Amino acid sequence: MGTELLYAAVAIAAVLLFVAGVRRAARKQVGARPAAGRLEDRGHRDRARGAAGGERDTGGERDTGGERDTGGDRDAGAGEERDAGDERDAGDDRADGDDRDADDERDTGDAAARADDDEARAAFERGLAKTRGGFVARLGRLFRKQIDASILDELEEVLLTADIGPRTADKLFQQIKAKLSRSELADADAIWSELRRLSRDILSVDAPPVDWSRARPFVLLTIGVNGVGKTTTIGKLAALHTRRGAKVLLAAGDTFRAAAGEQLEIWGERAGAPVVRGKPNADPSAVIFDAIRRGIDDGFDLVIADTAGRLHTKVDLMEELKKVRRVCDKALPGAPHETWLVLDATTGQNAIAQAQMFKEAMDITGIVLTKLDGTAKGGVILGICNELQVPVRYVGVGEQVDDLRPFDPDAFIDALYAPDPAAHAA
């Protein structure tokens, strides 16, 4: 019994010891978990602080980089401003240079224009020397006298005997007489100035300049009586246009005059302009038609057609000219674009009669007055412009190519009437 109790007590003690050990182990495990959690929390916090610091560092880097970038931008902006300033300076320099170039070009152009104007005036002065010694000199001597009622009779006589034609002479006289009667012209200088002004108005026929570029080829038809210088005028015109770079073709439409074609070919060779010819006595209309068609096919800029000289009193020959015009229009609609009447200044008032007859038969768009340097009858140009109202395009003041001058009313009047009448009174 006693032994059994002892065994029981030992067993109970062992159980109690086992339970106590289990409890201690459990308490140790519970205490270890919070410590590990705290360590993990501290680790998380440290990592978070590190991340935050990294962010702060990165932000600092960004700030620093941004500052550097901003500084770079400022530098770049300053550079761009400098570049822009340089460009503006360069642009200003170029603009100044362009302005200077434009001024130089204008100065050069003005100088060339003045040179051309001076040359034209000198050419007209040479060409009108004989005319100035004719009726203009008589006018100058007239105005040396005292201005009274008798001067009107003498003025009328001088004008009517000049080669300006009776209608033009009467027109000038009546206008001067009217101003004298109203006491608007007080002395000889005033009368002379009025005569210059009236003459210039007569010469300034209202007509546009020739636009050579309005057709290709541009067809120019020349007409006139025998011996006025048509073929020579055509040759000189061809030379003037080829010098300007135009491609010129000549049509030998005078198939009746002996050697007319050969003469035109000589001028064509000088000017560098080929010539279309037909057989002797061929139909001039056919020759001109062929020339215009060649001008179209071969790309010529200008076709100048010669025609046979004819008396303005011959109706059948004038009808032939009408046929030539119709054929020109058939070859190239709208052609001829200009029809110029060539007149000889040495024929005086007869040139006015010729012009009137030709104008009745054809639409004349221009006058060429030749041989002006060989006559004292240059005043005929006043009668032609006054009665026909057709512009004078060119005048011949010599034998050379450059002596065929574009007509300039101002230069012509200055050459015909000196500003002071005493200059003509010697």
ZIKA-V483293 format. One record per backbone hydrogen bond with DSSP energy under -0.5 kcal/mol. NH is the residue of the N-H (numbers start at 0). CO is the residue of the C=O. If there is no record, write none. Layout:
BEGIN
[[NH & CO] [NH & CO]]
END
This chain:
BEGIN
[[4 & 0] [5 & 1] [6 & 2] [7 & 3] [8 & 4] [9 & 5] [10 & 6] [11 & 7] [12 & 8] [13 & 9] [14 & 10] [15 & 11] [16 & 12] [17 & 13] [18 & 14] [19 & 15] [20 & 16] [21 & 17] [22 & 18] [23 & 19] [24 & 20] [25 & 21] [26 & 22] [27 & 23] [28 & 24] [29 & 25] [30 & 26] [31 & 27] [32 & 28] [33 & 29] [34 & 30] [35 & 31] [36 & 32] [37 & 33] [38 & 34] [39 & 35] [40 & 36] [41 & 37] [42 & 38] [43 & 39] [44 & 40] [45 & 41] [46 & 42] [47 & 43] [48 & 44] [49 & 45] [50 & 46] [51 & 47] [52 & 48] [53 & 49] [54 & 50] [55 & 51] [56 & 52] [57 & 53] [58 & 54] [59 & 55] [60 & 56] [61 & 57] [62 & 58] [63 & 59] [64 & 60] [65 & 61] [66 & 62] [67 & 63] [68 & 64] [69 & 65] [70 & 66] [71 & 67] [72 & 68] [73 & 69] [74 & 70] [75 & 71] [76 & 72] [77 & 73] [78 & 74] [79 & 75] [80 & 76] [81 & 77] [82 & 78] [83 & 79] [84 & 80] [85 & 81] [86 & 82] [87 & 83] [88 & 84] [89 & 85] [90 & 86] [91 & 87] [92 & 88] [93 & 89] [94 & 90] [95 & 91] [96 & 92] [97 & 93] [98 & 94] [99 & 95] [100 & 96] [101 & 97] [102 & 98] [103 & 99] [104 & 100] [105 & 101] [106 & 102] [107 & 103] [108 & 104] [109 & 105] [110 & 106] [111 & 107] [112 & 108] [113 & 109] [114 & 110] [115 & 111] [116 & 112] [117 & 113] [118 & 114] [119 & 115] [120 & 116] [121 & 117] [122 & 118] [123 & 119] [124 & 120] [125 & 121] [126 & 122] [127 & 123] [128 & 125] [131 & 127] [132 & 128] [133 & 130] [135 & 130] [136 & 131] [137 & 133] [138 & 134] [139 & 135] [140 & 136] [141 & 137] [142 & 138] [143 & 140] [144 & 141] [147 & 145] [150 & 147] [151 & 148] [152 & 148] [153 & 149] [154 & 150] [155 & 151] [156 & 152] [157 & 153] [158 & 154] [159 & 155] [160 & 156] [161 & 157] [161 & 158] [164 & 161] [168 & 164] [169 & 165] [170 & 166] [171 & 167] [172 & 168] [173 & 169] [174 & 170] [175 & 171] [176 & 172] [177 & 173] [178 & 174] [179 & 175] [180 & 176] [181 & 177] [182 & 179] [183 & 178] [184 & 178] [185 & 183] [190 & 186] [191 & 187] [192 & 188] [193 & 189] [194 & 190] [195 & 191] [196 & 192] [197 & 193] [198 & 194] [199 & 195] [200 & 196] [201 & 197] [202 & 198] [203 & 199] [204 & 202] [206 & 204] [211 & 209] [213 & 210] [217 & 300] [219 & 217] [219 & 302] [220 & 218] [220 & 337] [221 & 304] [222 & 339] [227 & 224] [232 & 228] [233 & 229] [234 & 230] [235 & 231] [236 & 232] [237 & 233] [238 & 234] [239 & 235] [240 & 236] [241 & 237] [242 & 238] [243 & 239] [244 & 241] [245 & 240] [247 & 245] [248 & 301] [249 & 273] [250 & 303] [251 & 249] [251 & 275] [252 & 250] [254 & 252] [259 & 256] [262 & 258] [263 & 259] [264 & 260] [265 & 261] [266 & 262] [267 & 263] [268 & 264] [269 & 265] [270 & 266] [271 & 267] [272 & 267] [273 & 247] [275 & 249] [276 & 274] [280 & 254] [281 & 278] [285 & 282] [286 & 282] [287 & 283] [288 & 284] [289 & 285] [290 & 286] [291 & 287] [292 & 288] [293 & 289] [294 & 290] [295 & 291] [296 & 292] [297 & 293] [298 & 295] [299 & 294] [300 & 246] [301 & 246] [302 & 217] [303 & 248] [304 & 219] [304 & 302] [305 & 250] [305 & 303] [307 & 252] [309 & 223] [313 & 310] [314 & 312] [317 & 313] [318 & 314] [319 & 315] [320 & 316] [321 & 317] [322 & 318] [323 & 319] [324 & 320] [325 & 321] [326 & 322] [327 & 323] [328 & 324] [329 & 325] [330 & 326] [331 & 327] [334 & 331] [336 & 218] [337 & 218] [339 & 220] [340 & 365] [341 & 222] [341 & 339] [342 & 340] [342 & 367] [344 & 342] [344 & 369] [346 & 343] [347 & 344] [349 & 346] [350 & 347] [351 & 347] [352 & 348] [353 & 349] [354 & 350] [355 & 351] [356 & 352] [357 & 353] [358 & 354] [359 & 355] [360 & 356] [361 & 357] [363 & 361] [364 & 338] [365 & 338] [366 & 390] [367 & 340] [368 & 393] [369 & 342] [369 & 367] [371 & 395] [372 & 395] [373 & 370] [374 & 371] [379 & 376] [380 & 377] [381 & 378] [382 & 378] [383 & 379] [384 & 380] [385 & 381] [386 & 382] [387 & 383] [388 & 384] [392 & 366] [392 & 390] [393 & 366] [394 & 404] [395 & 368] [396 & 394] [396 & 402] [402 & 399] [403 & 400] [404 & 394] [404 & 402] [406 & 392] [411 & 407] [412 & 408] [413 & 409] [414 & 410] [415 & 411] [416 & 412] [417 & 415] [420 & 418] [422 & 419] [423 & 420] [424 & 421]]
END
